[in-house]
Amino acid sequence: MREKKLPEIIVLNLIGIFLYTVGIRCFAAPAGIAPGGSSGIAILVNYVTGFPVGLFTSLFSLPILAIVWWKKIFPPVFAVRVACSIIGLSVMTDMLEPILPKFGDDPLLAALFAGAFMGLGLGLVYLGNSDTGGITMIGLILQRYFPQLKVGALVSSINICIVLASGLVYHDIRNILYAAVTVYVSGQFMDMLVNNSNSKDLMIVMSECTDKVRCVFLEEKKGITILKGEGGYTSETQRVIMGAASRADCAHIRQRIQEGDPHALIIVAEANNVIGKEFGRLL
């Protein structure tokens, strides 16, 4: 996967944090929706005590991150990025609170749009090689001491408890239902964004000039696999080159292959998600 430059990481995180803040401040908090995570706890605490949502998020997440750092669960560079994201989210959440409009009159619409903005925001932060911390890190710490437990199950269980607690705090079961909608929509939007960013094209090339085609891929710094094939009509043995690349790179590679061998058979298929080697890695 292409290594992201620092300016790109900063832009992705800033936009992601802003969208997440919009989801919290414009929709979730005004509608009394606590969509799990540290932000969900912060919304409940703010409703009961008036304590600032952003400040609570930092006070909750940074000590957990310190434990994760101490236990060396994450690489130091990633931990620094997470700390910056947590602080940035805290500052933006509290500073923009007086400015951002509030849309809490229709709880269902608020739940849907809160989930959309929060999911897109988290997805961009993830693509910026960072995270907003909080509940996920609690799951990682617990798994450190109880390896048989699964992080996903732990995080989901904690988030369910937060969602259920919202019904007790607001004294209305509908707040639980709206929070569940927000959590679901947020997950869908985040998965859609992250999976699309990981989307690649799979190229399968059959050519009599295999060495030329191989050189094209290597010059473009793309990994390939060479398979042994047999022509169905001629029964002649031939080599088949298979590789994955982004759509923009794929178009360029295809053009170069056709220039070197106009008779090459090139098959391009969409690969919705490519995992392994250097593809799809966060750390």
N, C-alpha and C positions, 0 to 999 in steps of 0.2 A: 504494500500500500504506500502511496506517495506520502513522504514525510511533510507534514504541514509546517510552514514558517511561522515564526512568532507573531507577526502582524495578523496573519490569518486566524491563528488561535485566539488572539485578543478580540478580534471582530466577532468571531463566532460566539465567544463567551458573552460579550457585551449584548449582542442582539438576543441571544438565548435568555440571559438574565432579565432583560427588559420584557420580553414576551411572557416569561414566567411571572414577573411582577404584575403585569397587566392582568393575567389570569387570576392572581390572588387578590389584588386590590380592586379591580373593576368588577369582578364577578363573584369569586368564592366568598370572600369575607363579607361583603354587603348582603349576600343571600344567606349567610349563616351556614356555609358549607365548609366542612373540615375534611379535605380530601387526602387524609393520611400523611405520612412523612412528618418531618420537623415543622413544615409550614402549617400542616393541619393542627399540630399541637399548639403552635404559636397563635393560630386564629382562636382556638378555644381559650387559651390563657388570656389573650387580649379581650375577648368577650366578657370574661369573668372579672379580670383585674384591671384592664386598660393598659397592660404592659405592652410596649411597642412590638409589633410582629417581627420586624427585621432584627431588632436587637436580641430578641429571644432566640431567633434562629441561629445567630452567631454564638450566643452563650450556650446553646444546646449542642451545636455541631462541632465547634472548635475543640472542646475538650475530648470529644470522641475521636476527632482526627489526630489529636496529640497521642492518644493511646495507640491508634493505628500506626502512626509514625514510629512510636517507641517499639512496637512489636514488629516493625519492618514488614508489614503486610503489603504496603505499596512501595514502589520506588520513590526516593526523596523528591525527584522532579515532579512526579505526578501529585504527591502530597502537597507540594507548594502550589501547584495549579489549583488544586481543590480548595486550599485555604483562601486563595485569591477569589475564587468563585463564591465561596461562602460569605466572605466579607463584602464583595461586590453586591451580592443579592441582598444582604442585610442593609447596606447603605441605600441601595436603590429602592428597596421596599418602603423604607421609612421616609426617605426624602421626597419620593413621588406621591406619597399618600395624599397630601393636600391638593395636588394638581390633577390627578387622574379622576375621571368621572366614575360614578358608582351606578351599577346596573343590577339592583337586587330585587326589583319589583316583581319580576317573573322568575321564580326559582329554577324552573326547568330550563329556560333559555340560559340563565346564569350558569347552571351546572354544565350544559353543553359547551358554552363558550369558554368557561373556566378550564374544562378539560382540554379543549383544542389549544388554547394559548399555552397552558402549562406543558402539554405534551410536546408541542413544537419547541418551546423554550428548553425543556430538558434534552430534547433531541439535538438541538444546536450546541448546547453545552457539552454533550457527549461527543459530538463530532469535533468539538474544539479540544478534545483530549483532556476533559476535566469532568467534574461531578459536583453536585450541590451538597454532598455530604449527608449527614443525618442518619436516618433509620438504616440505610443500606450498610453503613459502617458498623452499626451495632450487630447486624447479622454476621458480618465478617469477623468481628471480635468473638462472638459466641461460637462461631464455627472453629475458631482457633483452639478453643478449649473443649469443644464437643464436635470432633471431626465427623461424627456420624450424622449430624444435622445438616440440612441443606439451606444455603443462604436464601434462596428464593422463597422457601416455605417459611423461614423465620421472618423475613421482611413482610411477607403477605400477612402473617399472623399478627404482627405488630400493627400494621396498617388497618387491619380489620378491627382491632381493639380501639384504635383512634376513631375510626368511622362510627363504631357503636357508641363510643363515649360522647360523640356529638349529639346523639339523641338524648342523652341524659342532661347535657349542658343546656341545650336549647329546649328541652322538654317537649320534643315533637319528633315522632318517628319518621316524618317526611324528610327531615334533615339527613337522616341516615340514608334514605333512598336517593336523595339528590347527590349526596357525597359518593355513593356507589356509582352513579352515572358519571360523575366527574372523573373518578379513578379509571373507569373503563374507557371513556373517551380519550383521556390523557394517554393511556397505554397504547391505544390504537394509533393516535397521531404520532407518538414517539416512534413506534415500530415502523410506521409508514415512511417517516423521514429518514430514519437510520438505514432501513432496508433499501430504500431508493438510492441512498448515497453509496451503498455497497454494491449496487447493481452494476454488473459487468456484461460484456459480450463474450461469448465463447466462440473462438475461431477454430475451424477445422479446415486444413488446407491439404489438398492432394495435387502434387505437381511433379513433373519430370525433372525439375531443377530444384530438388529438395535442399541442396546446400545453399543456394541463393536465398530461398525462403527462410531457412534457418538463420542465416546471417541478418536478414531484415529484422527478425524478432530480437536477436541478440543485440543488434545495434540500437534498437529502441528500448533496450534493457527490460525485456519481457521474458519471463520464464516460459518454457515450452516443454511438451512431452512428445517424443517421437514414437509412434506406434508402427508396428508391422502390419500391413494390410494386403489384401489380395483382390484384384479386380474381378467383379462378379461375371463380367462378359469375357474378358481375356484370360482370366486366371493367372495373370502376371503379378508377381510380388512387387509391392511398392511401399514406400514409407508415407505415413500420414502424420502431419504436424498438428498438434493441438495446443492452444494457449488461450489465456484470458486477458482481457484488457478493457479499459474504460471505453465508452462509445466514441469519444473524440479520438483516442489513440487507435482504436480499431479501424476507423475510417482512413486514417493516415497510413496504417500498416497495410490495409487492403489495397490502397492506391500504389504503394511501393511494390507489393507483390505482383500486381497486374503489370506494372512497368517492366519488371524483371522476367515475368513469364505470363504473357497474355492468355495462354491456354490453361492456366492453373484453375482448378475447381476450388472455390472458396465458399464454405458454409458458415454463416454467422447466425448464432442463436442467442437469445437473451438469457442470461443467467441472473436470476433475481437476487441471489446472495452467494458470495464466494467467501469461504472460510478456509483458513489454513495458509501456510507459508507466511507471506507478508500481507495477506488480504484480511480485512475485517478486524484488525487488531487495534485495541484502544491504548494499551501500554506498550 
